[in-house]
Amino acid sequence: MNEKEVILTPEGLKKLEEELEHLKSVKRREVAERIKVAIGYGDISENSEYEDAKNEQAFIEGRVITLEKMLRNARIINNDEVDTDTVSIGSIVIVEDLEFKETIEYAIVGTAESDPFQNKISNESPVGKALLGKKKGAIVDVQVPAGIIQYKILDIKK
C-alpha cells in the first residue's frame, strides 16, 4: 500500500525528529520506570498506577510508529523552492479579511505541521486549498462551515 507523502518545512522536520528522539530516549525510560514501580505495589490486576503507565506506554509507542512513518515519507520544502509570485506550500501569505477589514498572516504548511493557533495552516485546509496557486492582489472565496469568507491577498513571502 502506498503511504501518503508528508510535506514538511526544514523547521517541521527538525521538530518531528526532536520529538521522536525525546520519546525514544526520555519518555520510554520514564514510563518503564513507572511500570517497574507500579509492579512493586503488588497485584497488578487492580493497580491503577500500573494500568495508567501501560496506557501511556501504548500511546508513546503508537506515536513513535507514527513519527517514524511520517519521517520515512517526508518531502522537505526548502525556502529556495518557495515562489513569491504565487501561494505555495512554504509561503507566508498576508491576507485581508474583506468582511472584518483585518489583516491576517498565514504560513502554508503540510498537515503534519499545521497549528491554527500559530496561524500555520495546512495546504489541505479550506483556507489553504483556496489560497494555493493564487497571486498577490487576488480575491479568494473560502468555503467554510459558517459560509464564505473573502480574502484579498496582500503579500506573499518566503
N, C-alpha and C positions, 0 to 999 in steps of 0.2 A: 504494500500500500504506500502511495506517495505521501510523504509528510509535508505539511504546509510550511512554506518558506516564512521565516521570521525576519522582518525588516528592522534593523537596529541602527542607531547612530553610534559613533565610537563611544560616546558617553554612556549610552544604554548598554552597550556590550560590556563595558567596564563594570557598571553597576550589577549586571547579572552575574558576571564572573566573581565579583566580590561577595555577592550573596551566596553563591554556590560554595565558595571556599569557606565562608563563615559557617554555613550549615554543616559542611563535612568536618571541619576542624574543631569547631567550638560547640555547636548545638548537639551534635551526635554524642560527644563526650558528656555534656551536661545531662542529657536525658538518660544515657546509660548509667550515670551515677545515681540519678533519681530512681531508676528501676532497681538498682542494687540496694539502695537504702530502703525502698518500699518492700522488697523481698525480705529484708531483715526484720520487718514488722511481723512476719509470720504468715498465717493463712492468706494466700493471695486471692482466694475466691470472693472475699468480701472486703478487699483492700482498695479503697478509693484512690489512694496515692499511687498504687501500682497501676490501676486502670487508667488514671489520668496520664501517667508517664508513658504508658504503652500507646495511648491515643496520640500523644504528642510525637512519639517516635514514628508512628504511622504517617502523621502529617509531614514530618521532616523528610522521611524517605520518599513520600509522594512528590514533595516539592523538589527534592534533589533530582528525581527522574524527569520531572517537567523541565527544570532548568537545563539539564544535560541535553535533552531533546531540542530545546529552543536554541541552545548554543551550537548544536550539531547542524541545525538547519538555518543558521543565521546568514543573512546577507547584510553587509555593512554599507551604509550610505555615508560616504565621505563628503566633507564640505565642498571639495572641488567638483563633485558631481551635481551639486545644487545650483540650479539656474535661477537667477533673479528676475528673469523675464516672465516666467510662468510659475505658478504654485506647484511644488512637487514635495515628495517626502523629504524632510530635512529643512524645508523652508520655514522661515519665520514670517508670518503674514499679519499685517496690521490692517484691520477692517473697521469700518464704521457701521454700527447697527443703525439703519436708517429710521427705524421707529423711535428708538430711545435716544438717538443722537449721542451715543457713547462710542469711544474708541476701545477696541479690544485687540490684544496681541496674542496670536496663537502660534505654537510650534506644531508643525505637522510631522507626526512620528508614526512608527508602526504600532500595532496593537499592544505589543509587549511593553512598550514604554509609555503608553498613554496615561495621563494623570490630569483629569479635568481641573483639579484644584490648583495645579500649576500651569494651567492653560496649554498643556501638551495634549493635543487631540489626535486620535487615530485617523489614519487615512481611510479607514472603513466606517468611521462615524458619519452621521448625516452631514455635519458641518465640513468635516474633512473631505468626504466624497464630493460635496458641492464645490469646494474651493479648488480641488486638484485640476490642474491644466488651465486655470483662468489667469488672466493678465491683470496688471495694475490698472485701476480705473473701472474694471468690470463690476457690474451689479449682479449679485448672486442670490438666487432664491434657494432657501434651505427648508426642505420639508421636515418638520419636527412634529412630535405628537400633539403639541398645542396649536399647530397651524403652520404658517410660513413665516420665516424670518428673512428679511432682506439685508444683505451686507454689501457695502461698497469696499472693494479692495483698494486701500490707500497706498500700501507699500509691500514689497516682497524683499526679504533679506536672507542672507545665509546664516 
